[in-house]
């Protein structure tokens, strides 16, 4: 049992050929529009809150990859002109102006205006409210999501999604935490005992699954994020983990080892029936739905080392998906795309690394996404346009975001302890 758990945990941790159409790197304009941010808040508003929101707005705008962001802190009146002057740089094309106000009930409201800096035309005016001051990162994410819409760029609706992860806090002790993608906001939602492998139950992030191992018997729970109500879903002997949820939320992929050897099972939530997907004497773990939930991608040691395989649901045939590397130990799928972490040999960058690669079930193309360090836990955004992962390099850890369409990556320092697994 300990060997199986270790293998599963390792599998969870651990510009080149032309891509097909969906993952094609989009050619950006030679000159991106310059956007400038101005704070129009009253002087009575906390300077810490004003500065923190400004910094997050800058970071969010950068990570969209749609703008050339002027990072100079600007101050103005909310109703001042949006044309050059009034603190607006002559090189700016867009001006995002915000005014925030703190309420007695700990909520925060904000009014934003977006201007064409060349003409002074008001492009949009919006209002935002968050119920708690500690949630201010989500105000920034929502503001920038709407700037993207108002400037008619491809949506970045993943920005205001929670990430959920398990972190170790002591021997046989781990807790489940939700956070924004920058890790600025964090809230522990499950503690006490060994709590691992959280997985969102629905696209709205209203519920989640996780495995609790107390008394050496794993139990999968479903939890309402709003009420905290917990429902025991399934228990058993050996390994028991929810690795993926079908697009309609009706079926789960489980890694189970009732007879010591872990396999992939599909669990129907309506009928409470289990369907065994793989049947191998070795180790099959970490299943993910792919190809509109008709197939399952998983990690197996069938070759004597971890590698990525797939099988059609209802079929006994298994297909090897990756033919390079000898330790391909974690994967995530979106539609017919797979991102996986694989170990590379030592190179000019130093010691051997774990890099992320993108492949398709419908072509032979492969695209390398990272080049240095240990890059683990890859997870697609819901729209498939971004990949989140954990990067370890030079004894430091960061949460990474890769914007696939523009081939750019961003990193946010991790100061939350050892992350064991995450979902987005």
C-alpha positions as CSV (number, residue, x, y, z in Angstrom):
1,X,0.0,0.0,0.0
2,X,2.8,2.4,0.9
3,X,4.6,1.7,-2.4
4,X,1.4,2.3,-4.4
5,X,0.7,5.6,-2.6
6,X,4.3,6.7,-3.2
7,X,4.0,5.9,-6.9
8,X,0.7,7.8,-7.2
9,X,2.1,10.9,-5.3
10,X,5.2,10.9,-7.6
11,X,3.0,10.7,-10.6
12,X,1.0,13.6,-9.3
13,X,4.1,15.7,-8.7
14,X,6.1,15.0,-11.2
15,X,9.3,25.4,-30.0
16,X,9.4,22.6,-31.8
17,X,7.2,20.6,-34.1
18,X,4.3,22.6,-35.6
19,X,1.1,22.3,-33.5
20,X,-2.3,21.7,-34.9
21,X,-4.9,24.4,-35.3
22,X,-6.3,24.7,-31.8
23,X,-2.9,25.0,-30.1
24,X,-1.3,27.2,-32.8
25,X,0.7,30.1,-31.4
26,X,-1.2,33.2,-32.4
27,X,0.8,35.9,-34.2
28,X,0.4,39.0,-32.1
29,X,0.5,42.5,-33.6
30,X,3.9,44.1,-33.9
31,X,2.7,46.7,-31.4
32,X,0.4,45.9,-28.5
33,X,-1.9,48.6,-27.2
34,X,-0.4,50.5,-24.3
35,X,-2.6,50.5,-21.2
36,X,-2.2,52.8,-18.2
37,X,-3.9,52.3,-14.8
38,X,-5.0,55.2,-12.6
39,X,-6.2,55.2,-9.1
40,X,-9.1,57.6,-8.5
41,X,-9.9,56.5,-5.0
42,X,-10.5,58.9,-2.1
43,X,-7.6,59.6,0.2
44,X,-9.5,58.0,3.1
45,X,-9.3,54.6,1.5
46,X,-6.6,52.4,3.0
47,X,-3.3,53.0,1.1
48,X,-2.4,49.4,1.5
49,X,-5.6,48.3,-0.3
50,X,-5.1,50.9,-3.0
51,X,-1.5,49.8,-3.6
52,X,-2.3,46.1,-3.5
53,X,-5.1,46.4,-6.0
54,X,-3.0,48.5,-8.3
55,X,-0.2,45.9,-8.3
56,X,-2.7,43.1,-9.0
57,X,-4.4,45.0,-11.8
58,X,-0.9,45.4,-13.4
59,X,-0.2,41.7,-13.0
60,X,-3.6,40.6,-14.4
61,X,-3.3,42.9,-17.4
62,X,0.2,41.5,-18.1
63,X,-0.9,37.9,-17.9
64,X,-3.6,38.4,-20.5
65,X,-0.7,39.0,-23.0
66,X,-3.0,41.4,-24.9
67,X,-1.5,44.7,-23.7
68,X,1.8,46.6,-23.2
69,X,1.3,47.6,-19.6
70,X,2.5,50.9,-18.2
71,X,3.5,50.1,-14.6
72,X,3.8,53.6,-13.3
73,X,1.3,54.3,-10.4
74,X,-1.1,57.0,-11.6
75,X,-3.6,59.1,-9.7
76,X,-6.5,61.0,-11.1
77,X,-10.1,62.0,-10.5
78,X,-12.7,59.5,-11.6
79,X,-14.4,62.1,-13.9
80,X,-11.2,63.6,-15.3
81,X,-10.6,63.5,-19.0
82,X,-9.4,60.3,-20.5
83,X,-7.2,62.0,-23.0
84,X,-3.4,62.6,-22.8
85,X,-2.7,64.9,-20.0
86,X,-4.3,64.5,-16.6
87,X,-1.4,62.2,-15.7
88,X,-1.9,60.1,-18.9
89,X,1.2,59.3,-20.9
90,X,1.1,60.4,-24.5
91,X,2.1,56.9,-25.5
92,X,-0.9,55.3,-23.9
93,X,-3.7,53.9,-26.0
94,X,-6.0,52.9,-23.2
95,X,-6.6,54.2,-19.7
96,X,-8.2,52.0,-16.9
97,X,-9.3,54.2,-14.0
98,X,-10.7,52.8,-10.8
99,X,-12.3,54.2,-7.7
100,X,-12.7,51.9,-4.6
101,X,-14.7,52.5,-1.4
102,X,-14.6,50.5,1.8
103,X,-18.0,49.7,3.4
104,X,-18.9,49.3,7.0
105,X,-19.8,45.6,6.5
106,X,-16.3,44.8,5.3
107,X,-17.3,44.8,1.6
108,X,-15.6,46.8,-1.1
109,X,-17.2,48.5,-4.1
110,X,-15.4,49.8,-7.1
111,X,-16.3,51.9,-10.1
112,X,-14.1,51.6,-13.2
113,X,-13.9,53.6,-16.4
114,X,-12.0,52.5,-19.5
115,X,-11.0,55.3,-22.0
116,X,-9.5,55.5,-25.4
117,X,-6.5,57.7,-24.5
118,X,-6.2,59.1,-28.0
119,X,-9.7,60.4,-28.4
120,X,-10.8,60.5,-24.8
121,X,-13.8,58.4,-25.6
122,X,-15.3,56.5,-22.7
123,X,-15.3,52.8,-23.8
124,X,-17.0,51.4,-20.7
125,X,-18.1,52.1,-17.1
126,X,-18.7,49.3,-14.7
127,X,-19.3,48.7,-11.0
128,X,-18.0,45.8,-8.9
129,X,-18.6,44.6,-5.4
130,X,-17.0,42.0,-3.2
131,X,-18.4,40.9,0.2
132,X,-15.1,40.7,2.1
133,X,-12.0,42.9,1.9
134,X,-9.8,39.8,2.0
135,X,-11.3,38.8,-1.4
136,X,-9.9,41.9,-3.2
137,X,-7.8,39.8,-5.6
138,X,-11.0,38.6,-7.2
139,X,-12.1,42.2,-7.8
140,X,-8.9,42.8,-9.8
141,X,-9.5,39.6,-11.8
142,X,-13.1,40.6,-12.5
143,X,-12.1,44.1,-13.6
144,X,-9.4,42.8,-16.0
145,X,-11.7,40.1,-17.4
146,X,-14.1,42.9,-18.4
147,X,-11.4,45.1,-19.8
148,X,-10.6,42.1,-22.1
149,X,-14.2,41.9,-23.1
150,X,-14.5,45.6,-23.7
151,X,-11.5,45.6,-26.0
152,X,-12.8,42.6,-27.8
153,X,-10.0,40.2,-27.0
154,X,-10.3,36.4,-26.4
155,X,-11.9,35.9,-23.0
156,X,-9.8,35.2,-19.9
157,X,-12.7,34.0,-17.7
158,X,-10.4,31.5,-15.9
159,X,-9.0,34.5,-14.0
160,X,-11.6,34.6,-11.3
161,X,-11.7,30.8,-10.8
162,X,-10.5,29.3,-7.5
163,X,-7.7,26.9,-7.5
164,X,-7.9,24.2,-4.9
165,X,-4.9,22.3,-3.5
166,X,-3.7,20.0,-0.7
167,X,-0.7,21.1,1.3
168,X,1.3,19.2,3.9
169,X,1.4,20.8,7.3
170,X,3.0,17.9,9.3
171,X,3.5,14.2,9.5
172,X,0.3,12.5,8.2
173,X,-1.4,15.9,8.3
174,X,-2.5,17.9,5.2
175,X,-5.2,20.4,4.6
176,X,-7.3,21.6,1.6
177,X,-7.0,25.2,0.6
178,X,-8.7,27.4,-2.0
179,X,-6.9,30.4,-3.5
180,X,-6.9,32.8,-6.4
181,X,-4.5,31.9,-9.2
182,X,-1.9,34.4,-7.9
183,X,-2.1,32.8,-4.4
184,X,-2.7,36.3,-2.9
185,X,-6.0,35.1,-1.4
186,X,-6.0,31.8,0.5
187,X,-8.5,30.1,2.7
188,X,-8.2,26.7,4.4
189,X,-11.4,24.8,4.0
190,X,-10.5,21.3,5.3
191,X,-8.1,20.4,8.1
192,X,-7.4,17.6,10.5
193,X,-5.8,14.3,9.3
194,X,-4.5,13.4,5.9
195,X,-6.6,15.2,3.3
196,X,-5.4,14.8,-0.3
197,X,-6.2,15.0,-4.0
198,X,-9.0,17.7,-4.1
199,X,-11.0,17.9,-7.3
200,X,-13.7,20.3,-8.4
201,X,-17.0,18.5,-8.8
202,X,-18.6,21.0,-11.2
203,X,-17.6,23.9,-13.5
204,X,-19.2,26.4,-11.2
205,X,-16.9,25.3,-8.4
206,X,-19.8,24.9,-6.0
207,X,-18.7,21.5,-4.8
208,X,-15.4,19.5,-4.6
209,X,-14.2,16.0,-3.8
210,X,-11.3,14.9,-1.8
211,X,-9.8,11.8,-0.1
212,X,-9.4,11.6,3.6
213,X,-7.1,8.9,5.1
214,X,-7.9,8.4,8.7
215,X,-7.6,5.0,10.5
216,X,-5.7,3.9,7.3
217,X,-8.9,3.6,5.3
218,X,-9.4,6.1,2.5
219,X,-12.8,7.8,2.1
220,X,-13.9,10.1,-0.7
221,X,-16.1,12.9,0.4
222,X,-18.1,15.5,-1.6
223,X,-18.3,18.9,0.0
224,X,-20.4,22.0,-0.6
225,X,-18.1,25.0,-0.8
226,X,-20.9,27.3,0.4
227,X,-22.4,25.3,3.2
228,X,-19.5,23.1,4.2
229,X,-21.9,20.1,4.2
230,X,-19.9,16.9,3.7
231,X,-21.2,13.7,2.1
232,X,-19.4,10.4,2.2
233,X,-19.3,9.1,-1.4
234,X,-17.3,5.9,-1.4
235,X,-14.7,4.1,0.8
236,X,-12.5,1.1,0.4
237,X,-9.2,-0.5,1.0
238,X,-6.0,0.6,-0.7
239,X,-5.7,3.6,-2.9
240,X,-8.9,5.7,-3.5
241,X,-8.7,9.0,-5.4
242,X,-10.9,11.1,-7.7
243,X,-8.7,12.0,-10.6
244,X,-11.3,13.5,-13.0
245,X,-14.9,14.5,-13.5
246,X,-16.9,14.2,-16.7
247,X,-17.9,17.4,-18.5
248,X,-21.5,17.1,-17.3
249,X,-20.4,16.2,-13.8
250,X,-22.2,12.8,-13.8
251,X,-19.3,10.5,-13.8
252,X,-16.0,10.3,-11.9
253,X,-12.7,8.6,-12.7
254,X,-11.2,6.9,-9.7
255,X,-7.9,5.4,-9.0
256,X,-8.7,2.4,-6.8
257,X,-6.7,-0.6,-5.5
258,X,-9.1,-2.9,-3.8
259,X,-6.8,-5.8,-4.5
260,X,-3.5,-4.1,-4.0
261,X,-2.9,-3.2,-7.7
262,X,-4.4,0.2,-8.6
263,X,-6.6,0.5,-11.7
264,X,-8.8,3.2,-13.2
265,X,-12.6,2.9,-12.5
266,X,-15.5,5.0,-13.7
267,X,-18.1,5.8,-11.1
268,X,-21.6,6.8,-12.1
269,X,-23.0,9.2,-9.5
270,X,-26.7,8.5,-10.4
271,X,-26.5,4.7,-10.2
272,X,-23.5,4.5,-7.8
273,X,-22.1,1.8,-10.1
274,X,-18.4,1.2,-10.7
275,X,-17.1,0.3,-14.1
276,X,-13.5,-1.0,-14.3
277,X,-11.7,0.8,-17.1
278,X,-8.2,-0.7,-16.9
279,X,-7.2,-4.2,-15.8
280,X,-3.4,-4.5,-15.4
281,X,-1.3,-6.4,-12.9
282,X,0.9,-3.4,-12.4
283,X,0.1,0.3,-11.7
284,X,-2.6,2.3,-13.6
285,X,-3.3,5.7,-12.0
286,X,-4.4,9.3,-12.6
287,X,-7.1,8.9,-15.2
288,X,-8.4,11.9,-17.2
289,X,-11.3,12.1,-19.7
290,X,-10.4,13.0,-23.2
291,X,-12.0,13.1,-26.7
292,X,-15.4,14.3,-25.3
293,X,-15.3,11.8,-22.5
294,X,-15.2,8.9,-24.8
295,X,-11.6,7.9,-23.9
296,X,-9.4,7.9,-20.7
297,X,-5.8,9.0,-20.5
298,X,-3.8,7.5,-17.6
299,X,-0.3,6.9,-16.2
300,X,1.0,3.3,-16.2
301,X,4.2,1.4,-15.5
302,X,3.5,-1.1,-18.3
303,X,6.9,-0.3,-19.9
304,X,8.7,-0.7,-16.6
305,X,8.6,3.1,-16.0
306,X,5.7,5.7,-15.8
307,X,4.3,6.7,-19.2
308,X,1.1,8.0,-20.7
309,X,-1.5,5.7,-22.2
310,X,-5.1,5.9,-23.3
311,X,-8.0,3.5,-23.8
312,X,-11.5,3.9,-25.2
313,X,-14.2,3.4,-22.6
314,X,-15.7,-0.1,-23.1
315,X,-12.6,-1.3,-25.0
316,X,-9.7,-3.6,-23.8
317,X,-7.2,-2.0,-26.2
318,X,-4.6,0.3,-24.7
319,X,-2.6,2.9,-26.8
320,X,0.7,4.3,-25.9
321,X,0.5,8.1,-26.2
322,X,4.2,9.2,-25.6
323,X,7.3,7.6,-27.1
324,X,10.0,9.9,-25.7
325,X,11.3,10.0,-22.1
326,X,11.4,7.3,-19.4
327,X,9.5,9.0,-16.7
328,X,6.3,10.7,-17.9
329,X,4.4,10.8,-14.7
330,X,1.4,13.2,-14.7
331,X,-1.1,14.4,-17.2
332,X,-4.2,16.6,-17.7
333,X,-6.6,16.5,-20.7
334,X,-8.9,19.0,-22.4
335,X,-11.0,17.9,-25.4
336,X,-8.4,16.1,-27.5
337,X,-5.3,17.7,-26.0
338,X,-3.0,16.3,-23.3
339,X,-0.4,18.2,-21.3
340,X,2.0,15.9,-19.4
341,X,5.2,16.2,-17.3
342,X,8.2,14.2,-18.4
343,X,11.7,13.8,-17.2
344,X,14.5,14.9,-19.5
345,X,18.2,14.1,-19.4
346,X,20.7,16.6,-18.3
347,X,21.3,19.4,-20.8
348,X,23.1,22.8,-21.0
349,X,20.5,24.0,-18.5
350,X,22.0,21.8,-15.8
351,X,20.7,18.6,-14.1
352,X,17.9,16.5,-15.5
353,X,14.5,18.3,-15.4
354,X,10.8,17.6,-15.6
355,X,9.3,19.5,-18.4
356,X,5.8,20.0,-19.7
357,X,4.8,18.8,-23.2
358,X,1.5,19.3,-25.2
359,X,0.2,16.6,-27.5
360,X,-3.0,15.8,-29.3
361,X,-4.8,12.5,-29.6
362,X,-5.5,13.3,-33.3
363,X,-2.0,14.1,-34.5
364,X,1.6,13.2,-33.9
365,X,2.6,16.7,-33.0
366,X,4.4,17.5,-29.7
367,X,5.1,20.9,-28.3
368,X,7.5,21.5,-25.4
369,X,6.2,24.1,-23.0
370,X,9.0,24.5,-20.4
371,X,12.8,24.1,-20.5
372,X,14.2,24.4,-17.0
373,X,13.5,23.1,-13.5
374,X,11.0,20.7,-12.3
375,X,7.5,21.4,-13.8
376,X,4.7,19.4,-12.2
377,X,1.0,19.1,-11.6
378,X,-0.1,20.4,-15.1
379,X,-3.8,21.4,-15.2
380,X,-5.7,22.9,-18.1
381,X,-8.0,25.9,-17.7
382,X,-11.6,25.2,-18.5
383,X,-11.3,26.9,-21.9
384,X,-8.1,25.0,-22.7
385,X,-6.2,28.2,-23.5
386,X,-3.9,28.1,-20.4
387,X,-2.0,25.6,-18.3
388,X,-1.3,25.9,-14.6
389,X,1.6,24.0,-13.0
390,X,4.1,24.0,-10.1
391,X,7.6,25.0,-11.0
392,X,10.7,24.2,-8.8
393,X,13.9,25.9,-9.8
394,X,17.0,26.9,-7.8
395,X,15.4,25.7,-4.6
396,X,12.4,28.0,-5.1
397,X,8.9,27.1,-6.0
398,X,6.3,29.0,-8.0
399,X,2.9,28.5,-9.4
400,X,3.2,28.9,-13.2
401,X,0.7,29.9,-15.9
402,X,1.4,29.2,-19.5
403,X,-0.7,31.1,-22.1
404,X,-0.7,28.6,-24.9
405,X,-1.9,30.9,-27.7
406,X,1.0,33.4,-27.1
407,X,3.6,31.0,-25.8
408,X,4.2,33.1,-22.7
409,X,4.6,31.9,-19.1
410,X,4.3,33.7,-15.8
411,X,5.3,32.7,-12.2
412,X,4.0,33.5,-8.8
413,X,6.1,32.6,-5.7
414,X,4.7,29.8,-3.5
415,X,4.9,30.5,0.3
416,X,2.3,28.1,1.4
417,X,4.3,25.0,2.2
418,X,4.6,21.8,0.2
419,X,1.8,21.5,-2.4
420,X,0.8,17.8,-2.9
421,X,-1.8,18.2,-5.6
422,X,-4.0,20.9,-7.2
423,X,-7.0,21.5,-9.4
424,X,-8.2,24.5,-11.3
